[in-house]
Amino acid sequence: MSTHIVDAAFAEPTHLPCVAILGAGSMGRAILTGLLAPNVTVADGIRVTNRSAERATDFDGEPRVTSWVTSLDADANRAAVRGARIVILAVKPAHIVELAADISSGLEPDSIVVSVAAGVTCASIEAALNRDIAVIRAMPNTPAAIGQGMTGLAAGRFAGATHLEAVSHVFATVGDVLVVTEERLDALTTISGSGPAYVFYMIEQLEAAAIDLGFSPEEAALLVRSTFSGASNYAAHSEMSPRELRRAVTSPNGTTERAIAAFDDAHFPQAFRDATKAALARARELAEGKS
Ligand SMILES: NC(=O)c1ccc[n+]([C@@H]2O[C@H](COP(=O)([O-])OP(=O)(O)OC[C@H]3O[C@@H](n4cnc5c(N)ncnc54)[C@H](OP(=O)(O)O)[C@@H]3O)[C@@H](O)[C@H]2O)c1
C-alpha cells in the first residue's frame, strides 16, 4: 500500500525540528535548498558535514547552517547529530553503514535516521546503529535541486507513522512525497529515481532530431525543452489523462498520428517496460553486493 502524504508547492509556513545533513554533496545540498526556503523554519538550525574543507566554506555567511568537516575533526558527524531530531545520511552508498556505526553513540533517543543512499537497506543501517532508533529510507530525485523533486519514503522496523510524517515534511520542501513499503522502494527508484535520466535522454534524442531537420542547437534546445516543460506541466494540471491529452493533438490521418505510429512500430511501449525491468534487476544485483 502507498500513501500520497504531501504535495509540492508547500508554500505555507513549515516548521521543522533540528535537521542534520551528513554529506552535503549534490543530493544533500538539494535537500538543504528546500530547508533554506523563506517559508521554512528549522528549530535550532541546520547542521551539515562534509569530508573536505573546500566544500564547507560554501556555507560561510549562512547563519542558519552550522558546518563541520570530518577531515579536520574526527568527531564532526557525532557533533552534528547531537540535539538533531532528523539526521539525513547523504554520503555515497558504500559509506552509509560505516557512518551509521560512527554516529550511533551521539544520536538522541528520539531521533530519526534517514538514508538517501540507493540500495542500502533499513536493516543494515539498524544493525550498524545497534540501537532502537527509527530508520527511514528516502529516494529523492535530482529535480529536488529546483524544488520539484519526487521522493519515495520507506520505514524500517522502528519507524512509525509519526516518523514518516516528520520526514515527509522535510522532503516536501523539495517536491512531492510518496510513502511505500521498503520492498517497493527499488521499483519506485526505477520510475522516479532514474526517471529524470529517461526524460533527459528523450530530450537529447528529440534535440538531435530537430538538428537533423535543420534547426541550430540553440533553436533545437528552445523548441524541445519548452515543449517538454509545457507538456509535463499541462499533464500535471489537466483534468485529462495523458492518453486523452495525446489524442487531443492527434488528428485522424494527421502528422502526429504518423509520428505516434512510428513510435509504436519501434516498440516504444515495450522499451519502457524493458528499461524499468533492467533497472530493477540491477538494483537487486547491487543489493546482493554485486559490483
Ligand atoms: N545525486 C542523485 O541523483 C541522487 C539521487 C538519489 C539518491 N542519491 C544518494 O545520495 C547520496 C549522495 O550522492 P551524491 O550524488 O550527493 O554524492 P556526492 O555529491 O559525492 O556527495 C557526498 C558528500 O558526502 C561527503 N562525505 C563523504 N564522506 C563523508 C563522511 N564520512 N562524513 C560526512 N560527509 C562525507 C562528501 O564530502 P567531500 O566531497 O568533501 O568528500 C560529499 O560532499 C548517495 O548515497 C546516493 O545514492 C543521490
The ligand as an SDF file (V2000), in Angstrom:
LIG
                    3D

 48 52  0  0  0  0  0  0  0  0999 V2000
   22.6410   12.5260   -6.9150 N   0  0  0  0  0  0  0  0  0  0  0  0
   21.4760   11.8900   -7.1040 C   0  0  0  0  0  0  0  0  0  0  0  0
   20.8140   11.9960   -8.1260 O   0  0  0  0  0  0  0  0  0  0  0  0
   20.9290   11.0040   -6.0260 C   0  0  0  0  0  0  0  0  0  0  0  0
   19.5670   10.6170   -6.0960 C   0  0  0  0  0  0  0  0  0  0  0  0
   19.0640    9.8290   -5.0580 C   0  0  0  0  0  0  0  0  0  0  0  0
   19.8890    9.4010   -4.0390 C   0  0  0  0  0  0  0  0  0  0  0  0
   21.2090    9.7700   -4.0490 N   0  0  0  0  0  0  0  0  0  0  0  0
   22.0660    9.2840   -2.9540 C   0  0  0  0  0  0  0  0  0  0  0  0
   22.6460   10.4110   -2.3280 O   0  0  0  0  0  0  0  0  0  0  0  0
   23.8990   10.0160   -1.7670 C   0  0  0  0  0  0  0  0  0  0  0  0
   24.9320   11.0680   -2.0980 C   0  0  0  0  0  0  0  0  0  0  0  0
   25.0590   11.1530   -3.5090 O   0  0  0  0  0  0  0  0  0  0  0  0
   25.6020   12.4880   -4.1750 P   0  0  0  0  0  0  0  0  0  0  0  0
   25.3820   12.3280   -5.6270 O   0  0  0  0  0  0  0  0  0  0  0  0
   25.0460   13.6680   -3.4750 O   0  0  0  0  0  0  0  0  0  0  0  0
   27.1720   12.3370   -3.8320 O   0  0  0  0  0  0  0  0  0  0  0  0
   28.2680   13.4740   -3.5900 P   0  0  0  0  0  0  0  0  0  0  0  0
   27.9310   14.6950   -4.3660 O   0  0  0  0  0  0  0  0  0  0  0  0
   29.6010   12.8370   -3.7710 O   0  0  0  0  0  0  0  0  0  0  0  0
   28.0930   13.8440   -2.0430 O   0  0  0  0  0  0  0  0  0  0  0  0
   28.6020   13.0590   -0.9980 C   0  0  0  0  0  0  0  0  0  0  0  0
   29.0740   14.0150    0.0770 C   0  0  0  0  0  0  0  0  0  0  0  0
   29.4420   13.2600    1.2250 O   0  0  0  0  0  0  0  0  0  0  0  0
   30.6030   13.8590    1.7970 C   0  0  0  0  0  0  0  0  0  0  0  0
   31.2190   12.8440    2.6370 N   0  0  0  0  0  0  0  0  0  0  0  0
   31.9260   11.7490    2.2930 C   0  0  0  0  0  0  0  0  0  0  0  0
   32.2670   11.0330    3.3780 N   0  0  0  0  0  0  0  0  0  0  0  0
   31.7440   11.6940    4.4480 C   0  0  0  0  0  0  0  0  0  0  0  0
   31.7220   11.4520    5.8490 C   0  0  0  0  0  0  0  0  0  0  0  0
   32.2940   10.3850    6.4000 N   0  0  0  0  0  0  0  0  0  0  0  0
   31.0660   12.3350    6.6350 N   0  0  0  0  0  0  0  0  0  0  0  0
   30.4710   13.4270    6.1270 C   0  0  0  0  0  0  0  0  0  0  0  0
   30.4560   13.7130    4.8050 N   0  0  0  0  0  0  0  0  0  0  0  0
   31.0850   12.8560    3.9820 C   0  0  0  0  0  0  0  0  0  0  0  0
   31.4150   14.2880    0.6280 C   0  0  0  0  0  0  0  0  0  0  0  0
   32.3240   15.2890    1.0030 O   0  0  0  0  0  0  0  0  0  0  0  0
   33.6480   15.5490    0.1100 P   0  0  0  0  0  0  0  0  0  0  0  0
   33.1830   15.9400   -1.2550 O   0  0  0  0  0  0  0  0  0  0  0  0
   34.3250   16.6460    0.8450 O   0  0  0  0  0  0  0  0  0  0  0  0
   34.3830   14.2240    0.0960 O   0  0  0  0  0  0  0  0  0  0  0  0
   30.3000   14.8450   -0.3140 C   0  0  0  0  0  0  0  0  0  0  0  0
   30.0270   16.2120   -0.0150 O   0  0  0  0  0  0  0  0  0  0  0  0
   24.2280    8.6460   -2.3320 C   0  0  0  0  0  0  0  0  0  0  0  0
   24.0680    7.6680   -1.3350 O   0  0  0  0  0  0  0  0  0  0  0  0
   23.2400    8.4440   -3.4450 C   0  0  0  0  0  0  0  0  0  0  0  0
   22.8320    7.0770   -3.5890 O   0  0  0  0  0  0  0  0  0  0  0  0
   21.7470   10.5870   -4.9930 C   0  0  0  0  0  0  0  0  0  0  0  0
  1  2  1  0
  2  3  2  0
  2  4  1  0
  4  5  1  0
  4 48  2  0
  5  6  2  0
  6  7  1  0
  7  8  2  0
  8  9  1  0
  8 48  1  0
  9 10  1  0
  9 46  1  0
 10 11  1  0
 11 12  1  0
 11 44  1  0
 12 13  1  0
 13 14  1  0
 14 15  2  0
 14 16  1  0
 14 17  1  0
 17 18  1  0
 18 19  2  0
 18 20  1  0
 18 21  1  0
 21 22  1  0
 22 23  1  0
 23 24  1  0
 23 42  1  0
 24 25  1  0
 25 26  1  0
 25 36  1  0
 26 27  1  0
 26 35  1  0
 27 28  2  0
 28 29  1  0
 29 30  1  0
 29 35  2  0
 30 31  1  0
 30 32  2  0
 32 33  1  0
 33 34  2  0
 34 35  1  0
 36 37  1  0
 36 42  1  0
 37 38  1  0
 38 39  2  0
 38 40  1  0
 38 41  1  0
 42 43  1  0
 44 45  1  0
 44 46  1  0
 46 47  1  0
M  CHG  2   8   1  16  -1
M  END
$$$$
